[in-house]
Amino acid sequence: MAKKPFRFAVQSFNANSGEDWTGQVQKAEDLGYSAFHLADHILGPGPALTKANHPEQNLAAIPAMAWAAAVAKKIRIGCRVFCIDYHLPVVLIKSAMTIDKLSNGRLEFGLGAGWITEEYAALGIRKDEPQVRIDRLGDVVEAVKAFRRDGMADLANKAVQWKDFSGVPKPVSKPPIMIGGGSPRVLRLAGREADIVSLNFNNRMGLIGPDGVAMSTESETRKKVNWIKQGAGARFDEVEIEIGAYFTFVMDDPSPVLGMFAKNFQMSEAEMRKHPHALFGSVDTICEELERRRELFGISYVTVNKDNIEPFAPVVARLAGK
């Protein structure tokens, strides 16, 4: 397994104003993060969001990405990840390639098959079975590659029927495709097609809860990396593996918060401490743990929530590019 240099990103769902959004992006850039991401969720407060147990996102991903690209100079801009069922593929792809062109090649193009059952239901969108949604994701990834190639973008698969046009604008360079997920089928697809594989919970329950966290422990993550390998074959060493450190607490004594999370997710403190989506402890402890996980799983790209932009910055300063 080739050892890739560390990269770090910030993910944010919300902003109080344009000034607030500008400040978040510029702070992430100034502190050495390599990318700034949104997610792609639509629901505002209400019963559906409560049932999904998901944080509110008050920004639409595409215009917020465009704003972020405009107010920053170096940081890459992305979405972890666009739900392909919420967008007409050609409009999503053209919008993304436009952001790449106007940002001089700073797009990371994240795509996923969708998972929040209550969001689909609230929006009146049919949520197909996982196999159908993941196959459709594969069709859209094929469409991204058709759109950005030279010549006609002609393509016919179940999700896309294009003919007699070229995809414009062409990206400045081929923006890396990120595919996110946690099931065998989507991770094999990601291994085969993506530049960046974003490891996530296995969201088979369609909401955030103990099941997804339990399906993402060290032993489960080892399985996920093997699924990526199965899809990637000989190109596995070219694939960058990313993960969201959703439960990150930079502190000298994390015992109280560690105990609380372990209890909430019904696992031992030792399991919770090593959980690949969690980081607890001092800067030294976290750096050592990230190096261990890179050695164990090949994870070199880590994303933290915007609330950790400053507390996590010493980790970024120490490990970025190492």
N, C-alpha and C positions, 0 to 999 in steps of 0.2 A: 504494500500500500504506500503510494507516494505521499510524502508529508508536505502539505500545502501551507503557505504562509497564512497566518491568522488575518481575518478581516472581521470587522464589527459594524453593525448597523443599529439604527434606532427605528422603532415603529411607533407611530402616533395615529390615533383615531380622531382626535378632537382638537379644536382651536377656538378660542373665544373671539378672535378677530384676525384680520389679515396681519396686523402687527404681531400678534401672538404666534401665528403660523410662521411668519418670517423669522422671528426670534428662535423658534425651535429648530428650524432647518439650519440657520446660520450658526447656532451654538453647536449642533452636531458636527458641522463641517469644521468649525474652529477647534473642536476637541479631538479631531482626528478620526472620527467615524468614517467609514468608506461609503455608506449608503444610508438613505432615509426612505422609509417605507410607510405606506398606508396599508389598510386592508380594504376589502370590498364588501361592506355591509350597509344596508339601507334603512333598517327599521329605526324609528325614533321610539321614545318611551311609550310603554303600553303593555298590555297583557302578553302579546306575542314575544316581545323582547324579554320579559320576565320569565316566561316559560323556557326560552332558549338559554337563559342564564349566561348571556353574552354581554360584554360592555357595549354601551351605545357608541355609534360612530356618527358624528354630526357633519362630516365632510364627505362629499362625493369624490371618489378617488381620482378620476381623470383631471378635472380642473385643479384639484389640490396638488396633484403631481406637477402639473404645468406651472403653477405658482411657485412650488418648491424649486423646480429647475431654474426658474427665472431669477430667484433671489439668491441663489448659490452659484458658486463658480466651479467647484471641483467635485462635490459629492454626487454620487450616483443616486438616481431616483427610481423607486419601484413600488410595487404593490404585492404584498404577501397574503393572498394572491387574488387575481381577478376570478370571480366565479363566472365561468363561461356561459352559464344558463341565464345570467342577468343581462347579457349584451348580444346584439347582432354582431356576429364575428367580424365582418368587414369593417364596421364602424369602430369596434374596439381596436382592431389591428391598425387601421389608418390613424386613429387617435394616438396610439402608442408610438408608431413610427414618426408621427409629427413631433411628439415630445422628444424623441431621440434626436431628430434633425435639429430642432431649435435649441436643444441643450448641448449640441456638438458631441453627441454620442454617449450620453450619460444614463441611458435607460437600462434598467434591469426589468425584463418583462415576465412577471409572475402569473401563472395560470393554474387554476384548480377546477375540480369537478363539482364543487358545491357540497354543502353538508348540513346546514341549519334547517331542520324540518319546519320549524315554526316560521322562519323567514320566507321560505317557499310558499307556505300556506297563506301567510298574511298578504303576500304580494300577488296571489292568484297564479303562481307559476307551478306547473306540474313538476314534481320531484320524482324522476324516474329511478328505477333500481340502480344500485351502484355500477353494475357492469355496463349498463346503457350510458350512464353519465361519464364513466371513465373512457369508454370507447369514443364518445363525443369529444371529450377533451383531446384524445389522440387526433381526431379529425381537425380540431381547431389548431393544434400545434402544427399539423401538416399545412394548414392554411397560412400560418405565420411564415413558414419557410417558402411557400409559393409566392406570397405577396412581396417578399423582399428580394426574390431572385431576379436576375435579368430576364427580359423577354416577357411573354404573356404570363399572367397569374392563373391560367386555366387550371381548374381542379374540380373533380367530381367525387365526393364521398357522401356519407349520409348526412353530414351537418352542413356541407358547403357545396354549392354548384355554381362555379364561376367560369366565365368564358369571355374572350375577346377584349380583355383589358390588361394593362400593366398596373402593378401595385405602385402607387406613389403616395407620399414621398418615399424614396429609398432611405433607409437609415444611414447614418454616417459610417457606421461599421455594423456588423451583425450584432445587435444587442443580445446579451446572454438571455436565454430562456430559462426561467425558474419554474419547476413544477413541484407543487406541494401536496403532501398527503401522508397517510399512515397505513394504508392497506396494501396487501401484496400486489394487487393488480395495478394500482396507481404508481407504486414505487418501481415496479418493473418497467412500466411505461416511462417513468422519469429517467431511469437508468439508461434506457434506449435512446431517448430523445432530448433530454435536458442538458444544459450546461451546468446548472445549479439545481440540486435536489434539496428541497426544503422538508426536513423531517417534521411531521406533526403528529398529534394524537391520532389514533384510529377512531375517527368520529362516527362510528357505526350507530351510536344512539341518537345522533342528530342534535345534540346539545352538549354544552360543557358540563362535565360531572366526573365523579370518581372513576367511572368505567374508562373514559378516555385517558385519564392520568395513569391508571393501573396498566393500560395497554401501551405504556411508553416508558417503562422501567428500563434498567440496563439490559436485562435479558431480552426484553421485547425489542429494544433498539438494535441489539445484535442481529435479530431476525430481520429487521428492516434494512439494515445495511446489506445483508445477504440477498434480499430481494432486489436491491439496487444493483448489486453485482450480477445477478442473474440477467437483468435487463441490459446492463452495460456491456457485459462480456469483456472483450479486449480493450475497450475504451474506458474502463472504470477509473483508471488513474487520471483521466482528463476531467472527471466529474468533480465539482466542488460540492461538499455537503454542508448545508446550513441548518441551523436549528434555532427556534425561539426559546430563549431563557425566560419563560413567563414568570417564574417565581424567583426573582433575584433580590437578595438582601446583602448589601455590602456593609458588614459590621464586624467588630472584633468578637463579640459574643452573640452568635445567632441562636443560642439554645432555646429561648422562649418562642421565637417565631418558628423555628424548625419543629419544635414539639407540636405547636398548633397545627402546622400544615400536615405533619405526619398523622395526627389524630383525625383531621378532616378527611384525609384521603385513605385512611385505614391501612397505613403501612408503618413499618418501624422507622425510627429516626435515621438509622443507618441507610435504609433504602431511600428515604426522602433526601438525605444529604447527597447521595450519588445519582439522584434522578436526573436524566439528561436535560430536562426542561427546567431545572432548578439550579440556583447557585447561592450558597449560603456561606458567609464568612468574611474574613479580612481580604484585602487585596492579594496578599501573598497566598492565602489558601485558595482563592478563586483562580489565580494564575496557575497554580500547581494542578488544580482540578481540570482546568481547560486543556493543559498540556497532556494530562493523563487521558482525557476523552479523545483528543486528537490521535493519540497513539492507539487507543482501543478501537475507535469507530471511524477515524478519518474526518471527524467534524472539525473544520477549521474556520467556519463562518458562523458567527453568533449574533443574534439580534436581541436587544433588550427594549423594554418599554420606555417611553419618553420620560417617565418619572425617574428613571435611572441614568439619564444623560450625564449628569454631573457626578453622582456617586461612583458610577462605573468607569468614568474617564481615566483614572489611574491604571486600570487594567488595560484599557485601549492603548495608553501611552507605553506601557511595558511590552505588550505582546504584538501590536499591529505590525504586520510585515515580517514577524519573526518566524 
